[in-house]
Amino acid sequence: MASTTTTTSISVRLQIPGNLYKAEKKNNNVGLAISNCYYHSRNGALIKLKRRRFRAIASASKSPKSLDAINGKNLNGTYVVDKKSEILTDVSVDNSPLHAYLLGKFVEDRFVYRQTFIIRSYETGPDKTATMETLMNLLQETALNHVTCSGLAGDGFGATREMSIRKLIWVVTRIHIQVQRYSCWGDVVEIDTWVDAEGKNGMRRDWIIRDYHTREIITRATSIWVIMNRETRRLCKIPEQVRHEVAPFYFHRVAIAKEKNDSDKIDKLIDQTAQTIRTGLAPRWSDMDANQHVNNVKYIGWILESVPRNVLEEYYLTSMTLEYRRECRQSNLLESMTSPTSKVDEDSKSNCIKRMADMKYTHMLRMQDDKAEIVRARTQWHYKESHDHLSI
Amino acid sequence: MASTTTTTSISVRLQIPGNLYKAEKKNNNVGLAISNCYYHSRNGALIKLKRRRFRAIASASKSPKSLDAINGKNLNGTYVVDKKSEILTDVSVDNSPLHAYLLGKFVEDRFVYRQTFIIRSYETGPDKTATMETLMNLLQETALNHVTCSGLAGDGFGATREMSIRKLIWVVTRIHIQVQRYSCWGDVVEIDTWVDAEGKNGMRRDWIIRDYHTREIITRATSIWVIMNRETRRLCKIPEQVRHEVAPFYFHRVAIAKEKNDSDKIDKLIDQTAQTIRTGLAPRWSDMDANQHVNNVKYIGWILESVPRNVLEEYYLTSMTLEYRRECRQSNLLESMTSPTSKVDEDSKSNCIKRMADMKYTHMLRMQDDKAEIVRARTQWHYKESHDHLSI
């Protein structure tokens, strides 16, 4: 006779070894407002990546000296940055086809890391365009390759050497993305990313996604990162040695102008304010990353589970802001909550009289058992019209 | 007060418009042994892909004449194939960096389509290597690009022009994959794919995945495809006109030798024979493809949900066979069933006395309400040892 395991909180937990579950409870109870990250130790993979890259360059590069340039960056060097300059000048370190097209390259005096991607068939969703999850995945990939190719990578996923020595990791606290146009299968996109200081103890990472052929900017994103001790799970100041490592890479440019950024507080949803609550969402084994945590990007799928079906089908997701507050493991059953925020004013300049109003929603993911918040989010949606370009 | 939607069969169904649900029931009840496919109409994306490619070649190719070669294939031409020849000769049609590295190219007298991929960070799983889902996704992508680049593509996802005229689509009935080694983040893999006849009315598609740098074959896969009318959902013979289109591409080579292939029947699991049953698995909005069906590859994640946790953690999935039997939509709640088949004999040649025996499992996914089968599967697992290469 078969033993039946249902997706209730208790039975799923039983699949987790005791010590793992204890560790998770410990992590969740340190009372931090933020503790989610995907920059945990994946040492093996990082070492592998570096080895592969060198081999690739050795076999394909026309200028072997570029090897020194990649890893020989003088970290004490300073750069004069023209804040107003937005002219793109390609000063790539290595232009071998394999490196340039599969791994990315530095441009603009090594302040910007650029990587090209082709949208794959399985990265598109029901409306045949790249999903928001796909975009976020590509942003993550570009950020990680930026850190690795900068020569700063320590033993963690995106951590620098000085951070690794101190058992520190980057954790993302907020990410905001604005999509002007979603790409289709076979479209080639080019992603630029760079970092800058954010207050005293934060780092800002921005991205721009361009259509490779038209050069049109189709997506902009910005994110805030802070440093956490991976053992105590407590936030800490950026140590001077770490600041010394990353500061030479700081680039004073913003992907999203201040007045267009979404930096407003996201309201907490409760049973009384949520319009829809989807319960019983169970992380799958395949949602876990190397650290047995749910990958940041996976939250998007769960958030969308409580969005009305007609909105998913008839609207483009044009803007999303995620505020990460807590880690999540496979043992946690989740609830996805959504509530309409307000209707965006109809565009008075629009020629179309019957144009549907855009939609704004507030979302929250929380643990099903203790209702602890995992992530708050805000989304904005634009009614789909044929051959429509999104405007935010 | 919020309205709470739980993941029970009934409440989820209510989110589906009535006509959609009816259509799905109709599809499920035609009594076909197989009806799953990912080759449905995605016309827009296909057209887009072709346009992009041409633009890319025009801007980057050193030999503009190759444009004619890509689309000018004489479909009446015949090829003399040396069945025993396995020597790889690169006769690529277009070698512009963008095309070669992002889109793929024909090799071996245009019988083999080859595409290169870099494993991205988010395509790796808890053990830091590319997941089985990732491998299957890459195989799908290569197959679709093969059809598109062959110049045969009609308006469907992988369908030829003569098929589109007749409203016919390819459906996969069986796929078998053998993994010798899983790649890590940053590894570059090269995938070869080709097709051949399979009996009177089937087509076989094979793949080989190589480590780009070592040239080692790390994965082999083979699949069987038949033709279905996309409206009646009935299987049909390959029309002469379609055979005429595809036959010039048939290539008499097998990725997996007959004696190493898994062509045995997969036993049906029932409540009494399943060791584990995971119920309440709910497809997410993001699991759907352009046709509101669950993408083939998504089944893998659900199958793994009923595999014992220690096996997922301590063993490599070295072999998987999927037998597709029915389509699945978002309205369907699923059950994942797993049962150990037998323990593989310990390798008597192994020096390691304490070597763990390999594992074999039988799986089934079925609808939760009417217990209708969706997919049967068989997996084989190899105990993880450090720096271990998998042997099947």
HADDOCK unambig.tbl for C-alpha pairs under 7 A between the chains (distance, minus, plus):
assign (segid A and resid 1 and name CA) (segid B and resid 271 and name CA) 6.64 0.50 0.50
assign (segid A and resid 1 and name CA) (segid B and resid 272 and name CA) 4.63 0.50 0.50
assign (segid A and resid 1 and name CA) (segid B and resid 273 and name CA) 6.74 0.50 0.50
assign (segid A and resid 2 and name CA) (segid B and resid 271 and name CA) 5.75 0.50 0.50
assign (segid A and resid 2 and name CA) (segid B and resid 272 and name CA) 5.77 0.50 0.50
assign (segid A and resid 2 and name CA) (segid B and resid 273 and name CA) 6.71 0.50 0.50
assign (segid A and resid 2 and name CA) (segid B and resid 274 and name CA) 5.23 0.50 0.50
assign (segid A and resid 2 and name CA) (segid B and resid 275 and name CA) 4.78 0.50 0.50
assign (segid A and resid 2 and name CA) (segid B and resid 276 and name CA) 5.79 0.50 0.50
assign (segid A and resid 2 and name CA) (segid B and resid 277 and name CA) 6.87 0.50 0.50
assign (segid A and resid 3 and name CA) (segid B and resid 275 and name CA) 6.21 0.50 0.50
assign (segid A and resid 3 and name CA) (segid B and resid 276 and name CA) 5.42 0.50 0.50
assign (segid A and resid 3 and name CA) (segid B and resid 277 and name CA) 6.52 0.50 0.50
assign (segid A and resid 4 and name CA) (segid B and resid 276 and name CA) 6.04 0.50 0.50
assign (segid A and resid 4 and name CA) (segid B and resid 277 and name CA) 4.87 0.50 0.50
assign (segid A and resid 4 and name CA) (segid B and resid 278 and name CA) 6.33 0.50 0.50
assign (segid A and resid 5 and name CA) (segid B and resid 277 and name CA) 5.91 0.50 0.50
assign (segid A and resid 5 and name CA) (segid B and resid 278 and name CA) 5.04 0.50 0.50
assign (segid A and resid 5 and name CA) (segid B and resid 279 and name CA) 6.67 0.50 0.50
assign (segid A and resid 6 and name CA) (segid B and resid 278 and name CA) 5.76 0.50 0.50
assign (segid A and resid 6 and name CA) (segid B and resid 279 and name CA) 5.22 0.50 0.50
assign (segid A and resid 6 and name CA) (segid B and resid 280 and name CA) 6.71 0.50 0.50
assign (segid A and resid 7 and name CA) (segid B and resid 279 and name CA) 6.70 0.50 0.50
assign (segid A and resid 7 and name CA) (segid B and resid 280 and name CA) 6.36 0.50 0.50
assign (segid A and resid 15 and name CA) (segid B and resid 309 and name CA) 6.60 0.50 0.50
assign (segid A and resid 42 and name CA) (segid B and resid 128 and name CA) 6.93 0.50 0.50
assign (segid A and resid 45 and name CA) (segid B and resid 128 and name CA) 6.55 0.50 0.50
assign (segid A and resid 45 and name CA) (segid B and resid 184 and name CA) 5.77 0.50 0.50
assign (segid A and resid 45 and name CA) (segid B and resid 185 and name CA) 5.53 0.50 0.50
assign (segid A and resid 49 and name CA) (segid B and resid 185 and name CA) 6.44 0.50 0.50
assign (segid A and resid 49 and name CA) (segid B and resid 186 and name CA) 4.65 0.50 0.50
assign (segid A and resid 49 and name CA) (segid B and resid 187 and name CA) 6.51 0.50 0.50
assign (segid A and resid 52 and name CA) (segid B and resid 187 and name CA) 6.51 0.50 0.50
assign (segid A and resid 97 and name CA) (segid B and resid 97 and name CA) 5.67 0.50 0.50
assign (segid A and resid 98 and name CA) (segid B and resid 101 and name CA) 6.97 0.50 0.50
assign (segid A and resid 101 and name CA) (segid B and resid 98 and name CA) 6.96 0.50 0.50
assign (segid A and resid 101 and name CA) (segid B and resid 101 and name CA) 6.58 0.50 0.50
assign (segid A and resid 102 and name CA) (segid B and resid 118 and name CA) 6.16 0.50 0.50
assign (segid A and resid 118 and name CA) (segid B and resid 102 and name CA) 6.20 0.50 0.50
assign (segid A and resid 120 and name CA) (segid B and resid 141 and name CA) 6.52 0.50 0.50
assign (segid A and resid 121 and name CA) (segid B and resid 141 and name CA) 5.97 0.50 0.50
assign (segid A and resid 122 and name CA) (segid B and resid 137 and name CA) 6.37 0.50 0.50
assign (segid A and resid 125 and name CA) (segid B and resid 286 and name CA) 6.51 0.50 0.50
assign (segid A and resid 125 and name CA) (segid B and resid 288 and name CA) 6.62 0.50 0.50
assign (segid A and resid 125 and name CA) (segid B and resid 289 and name CA) 5.56 0.50 0.50
assign (segid A and resid 125 and name CA) (segid B and resid 290 and name CA) 6.25 0.50 0.50
assign (segid A and resid 126 and name CA) (segid B and resid 288 and name CA) 5.73 0.50 0.50
assign (segid A and resid 126 and name CA) (segid B and resid 289 and name CA) 4.64 0.50 0.50
assign (segid A and resid 126 and name CA) (segid B and resid 290 and name CA) 3.87 0.50 0.50
assign (segid A and resid 126 and name CA) (segid B and resid 291 and name CA) 6.71 0.50 0.50
assign (segid A and resid 126 and name CA) (segid B and resid 292 and name CA) 6.31 0.50 0.50
assign (segid A and resid 127 and name CA) (segid B and resid 290 and name CA) 5.65 0.50 0.50
assign (segid A and resid 128 and name CA) (segid B and resid 42 and name CA) 6.97 0.50 0.50
assign (segid A and resid 128 and name CA) (segid B and resid 45 and name CA) 6.70 0.50 0.50
assign (segid A and resid 128 and name CA) (segid B and resid 290 and name CA) 5.60 0.50 0.50
assign (segid A and resid 137 and name CA) (segid B and resid 122 and name CA) 6.37 0.50 0.50
assign (segid A and resid 141 and name CA) (segid B and resid 120 and name CA) 6.51 0.50 0.50
assign (segid A and resid 141 and name CA) (segid B and resid 121 and name CA) 5.95 0.50 0.50
assign (segid A and resid 184 and name CA) (segid B and resid 45 and name CA) 5.78 0.50 0.50
assign (segid A and resid 185 and name CA) (segid B and resid 45 and name CA) 5.46 0.50 0.50
assign (segid A and resid 185 and name CA) (segid B and resid 49 and name CA) 6.50 0.50 0.50
assign (segid A and resid 186 and name CA) (segid B and resid 49 and name CA) 4.59 0.50 0.50
assign (segid A and resid 187 and name CA) (segid B and resid 49 and name CA) 6.48 0.50 0.50
assign (segid A and resid 187 and name CA) (segid B and resid 52 and name CA) 6.54 0.50 0.50
assign (segid A and resid 271 and name CA) (segid B and resid 1 and name CA) 6.45 0.50 0.50
assign (segid A and resid 271 and name CA) (segid B and resid 2 and name CA) 5.62 0.50 0.50
assign (segid A and resid 272 and name CA) (segid B and resid 1 and name CA) 4.54 0.50 0.50
assign (segid A and resid 272 and name CA) (segid B and resid 2 and name CA) 5.71 0.50 0.50
assign (segid A and resid 273 and name CA) (segid B and resid 1 and name CA) 6.81 0.50 0.50
assign (segid A and resid 273 and name CA) (segid B and resid 2 and name CA) 6.73 0.50 0.50
assign (segid A and resid 274 and name CA) (segid B and resid 2 and name CA) 5.27 0.50 0.50
assign (segid A and resid 275 and name CA) (segid B and resid 2 and name CA) 4.91 0.50 0.50
assign (segid A and resid 275 and name CA) (segid B and resid 3 and name CA) 6.30 0.50 0.50
assign (segid A and resid 276 and name CA) (segid B and resid 2 and name CA) 5.86 0.50 0.50
assign (segid A and resid 276 and name CA) (segid B and resid 3 and name CA) 5.47 0.50 0.50
assign (segid A and resid 276 and name CA) (segid B and resid 4 and name CA) 6.14 0.50 0.50
assign (segid A and resid 277 and name CA) (segid B and resid 2 and name CA) 6.85 0.50 0.50
assign (segid A and resid 277 and name CA) (segid B and resid 3 and name CA) 6.47 0.50 0.50
assign (segid A and resid 277 and name CA) (segid B and resid 4 and name CA) 4.87 0.50 0.50
assign (segid A and resid 277 and name CA) (segid B and resid 5 and name CA) 5.87 0.50 0.50
assign (segid A and resid 278 and name CA) (segid B and resid 4 and name CA) 6.31 0.50 0.50
assign (segid A and resid 278 and name CA) (segid B and resid 5 and name CA) 4.97 0.50 0.50
assign (segid A and resid 278 and name CA) (segid B and resid 6 and name CA) 5.78 0.50 0.50
assign (segid A and resid 279 and name CA) (segid B and resid 5 and name CA) 6.53 0.50 0.50
assign (segid A and resid 279 and name CA) (segid B and resid 6 and name CA) 5.14 0.50 0.50
assign (segid A and resid 279 and name CA) (segid B and resid 7 and name CA) 6.65 0.50 0.50
assign (segid A and resid 280 and name CA) (segid B and resid 6 and name CA) 6.59 0.50 0.50
assign (segid A and resid 280 and name CA) (segid B and resid 7 and name CA) 6.25 0.50 0.50
assign (segid A and resid 284 and name CA) (segid B and resid 305 and name CA) 6.80 0.50 0.50
assign (segid A and resid 285 and name CA) (segid B and resid 305 and name CA) 6.68 0.50 0.50
assign (segid A and resid 286 and name CA) (segid B and resid 125 and name CA) 6.50 0.50 0.50
assign (segid A and resid 286 and name CA) (segid B and resid 301 and name CA) 6.20 0.50 0.50
assign (segid A and resid 288 and name CA) (segid B and resid 125 and name CA) 6.64 0.50 0.50
assign (segid A and resid 288 and name CA) (segid B and resid 126 and name CA) 5.73 0.50 0.50
assign (segid A and resid 289 and name CA) (segid B and resid 125 and name CA) 5.58 0.50 0.50
assign (segid A and resid 289 and name CA) (segid B and resid 126 and name CA) 4.63 0.50 0.50
assign (segid A and resid 290 and name CA) (segid B and resid 125 and name CA) 6.28 0.50 0.50
assign (segid A and resid 290 and name CA) (segid B and resid 126 and name CA) 3.88 0.50 0.50
assign (segid A and resid 290 and name CA) (segid B and resid 127 and name CA) 5.67 0.50 0.50
assign (segid A and resid 290 and name CA) (segid B and resid 128 and name CA) 5.62 0.50 0.50
assign (segid A and resid 291 and name CA) (segid B and resid 126 and name CA) 6.73 0.50 0.50
assign (segid A and resid 292 and name CA) (segid B and resid 126 and name CA) 6.33 0.50 0.50
assign (segid A and resid 301 and name CA) (segid B and resid 286 and name CA) 6.20 0.50 0.50
assign (segid A and resid 305 and name CA) (segid B and resid 284 and name CA) 6.82 0.50 0.50
assign (segid A and resid 305 and name CA) (segid B and resid 285 and name CA) 6.70 0.50 0.50
assign (segid A and resid 309 and name CA) (segid B and resid 15 and name CA) 6.68 0.50 0.50
